[in-house]
């Protein structure tokens, strides 16, 4: 099953190129969820609600997916946990880039995942395909990083690899957008709009092996990244084990699995398309200028790259 959120926080089931409205289920689930619960109530309830959601979709008239504004398929993760440098080819390209004079990439950004650990992106960075990526620092290098993203389905801590995939509700495509520089990694990667998720969540039963999923990315039609999760250093099971050694994972939490080589800068006006056919579909998002507005009157000051 493919589940999306769209327009004004509506929920739909995607079948082919049509979306079938099941917002009533979302409303009922949220209404019955305790305010103090940790995690996303809809994701947590999917095992119990799936059959009812399917029946609702059967009865709902389809609407062309191209006519709706896609939001992140998960509304309320408690955290976005991410794997840095989890493809060997990406480690090598970052090490080469860091060695170049005048680069905005520092040596620590090419370290291995065991040394660096996981990092967190702010929930406020999360956007869906329709929202665009607001390029906040156009004077600095802003890179695209396509990734497979796991959506956690139930709470767990110290999860062993053998049981790790039992905790996955589904999978999405994601972009871990990055501002290069010397600041802390989580700080630079938590810019508004720098955690893209979509186009929908594919439930775990439709992905037989998350460690054999093709992922690719184009910018304005030019292929920049093209790989497969079979190349992950820490595979999906190990990433869940690793993350849950440090903190409890809750329903709706997102695990960005890392990006392959081919990362490169983007600018306002660029169109990014992430693909994983047929597994996860196609995510299209535009890069746009950040509208500072009238709240900042003084010149922007940031650490030198």
Long-range contacts (C-beta under 8 A, 24 or more apart in sequence): 1-50, 1-53, 1-54, 1-202, 1-203, 1-205, 1-206, 2-200, 2-201, 2-202, 2-203, 2-206, 2-281, 3-46, 3-53, 3-73, 3-170, 3-200, 3-201, 3-203, 4-65, 4-70, 4-71, 4-73, 4-198, 4-199, 4-200, 4-201, 5-70, 5-71, 5-72, 5-73, 5-74, 5-75, 5-128, 6-68, 6-69, 6-70, 6-71, 6-130, 7-68, 7-69, 7-71, 9-71, 9-75, 11-42, 12-57, 12-63, 12-68, 13-53, 13-54, 13-56, 13-57, 13-60, 14-65, 14-200, 15-57, 15-62, 17-64, 17-65, 17-66, 18-62, 18-63, 18-64, 18-65, 19-62, 19-63, 19-64, 19-65, 19-68, 20-56, 20-57, 20-58, 20-60, 20-61, 20-62, 20-63, 21-60, 21-63, 22-53, 22-56, 22-57, 22-60, 24-56, 25-49, 25-52, 25-53, 25-56, 38-78, 38-155, 38-248, 38-250, 39-76, 39-77, 39-78, 39-152, 39-155, 39-250, 39-251, 39-252, 39-253, 40-74, 40-75, 40-76, 40-77, 40-250, 40-251, 40-252, 41-76, 41-251, 42-75, 42-252, 43-74, 43-151, 43-152, 43-153, 43-169, 43-251, 43-252, 44-153, 44-154, 44-251, 44-252, 46-153, 46-169, 46-203, 47-153, 50-203, 65-199, 68-130, 69-128, 69-130, 70-128, 70-129, 70-130, 70-198, 70-199, 70-200, 71-128, 71-130, 71-131, 71-198, 72-126, 72-127, 72-128, 72-197, 72-198, 73-128, 73-151, 73-172, 73-197, 73-198, 73-199, 73-200, 73-201, 74-126, 74-151, 74-172, 74-197, 74-201, 74-252, 74-254, 75-252, 76-252, 77-123, 77-126, 77-250, 77-252, 77-253, 77-254, 78-123, 78-250, 78-252, 78-253, 79-120, 79-123, 79-247, 79-250, 79-253, 79-254, 80-120, 80-121, 80-122, 80-123, 80-125, 80-126, 80-195, 80-253, 80-254, 80-256, 81-118, 81-119, 81-120, 81-243, 81-247, 81-249, 81-253, 81-254, 81-255, 81-256, 82-118, 82-119, 82-120, 82-121, 82-147, 82-176, 82-189, 82-255, 82-256, 82-258, 83-113, 83-118, 83-234, 83-239, 83-255, 83-256, 83-257, 83-258, 84-109, 84-111, 84-113, 84-116, 84-118, 84-119, 84-185, 84-258, 85-109, 85-110, 85-111, 85-112, 85-113, 85-116, 85-258, 86-113, 86-232, 86-233, 86-234, 86-239, 86-257, 86-258, 86-259, 87-227, 87-231, 87-232, 87-233, 87-258, 87-259, 87-260, 87-261, 88-231, 88-233, 89-227, 89-231, 89-260, 89-261, 90-258, 90-259, 90-260, 90-261, 90-263, 92-261, 93-261, 93-262, 93-263, 103-180, 104-140, 104-141, 104-180, 104-181, 104-305, 105-141, 105-180, 106-181, 106-182, 109-180, 109-185, 112-233, 113-233, 113-234, 113-258, 116-185, 117-246, 118-239, 118-242, 118-243, 118-246, 119-185, 119-186, 119-189, 120-186, 120-190, 121-176, 121-186, 121-189, 121-190, 121-194, 121-195, 121-256, 122-186, 122-190, 122-195, 124-190, 124-192, 125-189, 125-190, 125-191, 125-192, 125-193, 125-194, 125-195, 126-195, 126-197, 126-254, 127-192, 127-193, 127-195, 127-196, 127-197, 127-285, 128-196, 128-197, 128-198, 128-199, 129-196, 129-198, 129-199, 129-283, 129-284, 129-285, 131-193, 131-285, 132-193, 132-285, 132-286, 132-287, 132-288, 133-175, 133-177, 133-193, 133-194, 133-196, 133-266, 133-272, 133-285, 133-286, 133-287, 133-288, 134-192, 134-193, 134-288, 134-289, 134-290, 134-291, 135-266, 135-267, 135-268, 135-287, 135-288, 135-289, 135-290, 136-179, 136-191, 136-192, 136-290, 137-179, 137-191, 137-302, 138-267, 138-268, 138-289, 138-290, 140-179, 140-180, 140-181, 140-302, 140-305, 141-179, 141-180, 141-265, 141-305, 142-177, 142-178, 142-179, 142-180, 142-265, 142-266, 142-267, 143-177, 143-178, 143-180, 143-263, 143-264, 143-265, 143-266, 144-175, 144-177, 144-217, 144-219, 144-224, 144-225, 144-263, 144-264, 144-266, 144-272, 145-175, 145-176, 145-177, 145-178, 145-259, 145-263, 146-173, 146-174, 146-175, 146-215, 146-216, 146-217, 146-225, 146-259, 146-260, 146-274, 147-173, 147-174, 147-175, 147-176, 147-215, 147-256, 147-257, 147-258, 147-259, 148-172, 148-173, 148-174, 148-210, 148-213, 148-215, 148-229, 148-236, 148-257, 148-276, 148-280, 149-173, 149-174, 149-197, 149-254, 149-255, 149-256, 149-257, 150-210, 150-236, 150-239, 150-240, 150-254, 150-255, 150-257, 151-201, 151-252, 151-253, 151-254, 152-240, 152-249, 152-250, 152-251, 152-252, 152-253, 152-254, 152-255, 153-204, 153-251, 154-251, 155-248, 155-249, 155-250, 155-251, 156-244, 156-248, 156-249, 157-244, 157-247, 157-248, 157-249, 158-244, 158-245, 159-240, 159-241, 159-244, 159-249, 160-241, 161-237, 161-238, 161-240, 161-241, 162-237, 164-236, 164-237, 164-238, 164-240, 164-241, 165-204, 165-210, 165-236, 165-237, 165-240, 167-240, 167-249, 168-204, 168-210, 168-236, 168-240, 169-201, 169-203, 169-204, 169-251, 169-252, 170-201, 170-202, 170-203, 170-204, 170-207, 171-201, 171-202, 171-204, 171-207, 171-210, 171-213, 171-279, 171-280, 172-197, 172-198, 172-199, 172-200, 172-201, 172-202, 172-254, 172-280, 173-197, 173-198, 173-199, 173-215, 173-274, 173-275, 173-276, 173-280, 173-281, 173-283, 174-198, 174-254, 174-256, 174-274, 175-272, 175-274, 175-283, 175-285, 176-256, 176-259, 178-263, 180-305, 181-302, 181-303, 181-305, 182-303, 182-304, 182-305, 183-302, 183-303, 192-290, 195-254, 195-256, 196-283, 196-285, 197-254, 198-283, 198-285, 199-281, 199-282, 199-283, 199-284, 200-281, 202-279, 202-280, 202-281, 206-279, 207-279, 207-280, 210-236, 211-235, 211-236, 211-237, 213-276, 213-279, 213-280, 214-275, 214-276, 214-277, 214-279, 215-260, 215-274, 215-275, 215-276, 216-274, 216-275, 216-276, 217-262, 217-272, 217-273, 217-274, 217-275, 218-272, 218-273, 218-275, 219-264, 219-266, 219-270, 219-271, 219-272, 220-270, 220-271, 224-262, 224-263, 224-264, 225-259, 225-260, 225-261, 225-262, 225-263, 226-260, 226-262, 227-260, 227-261, 227-262, 229-257, 231-260, 232-257, 232-258, 233-258, 234-258
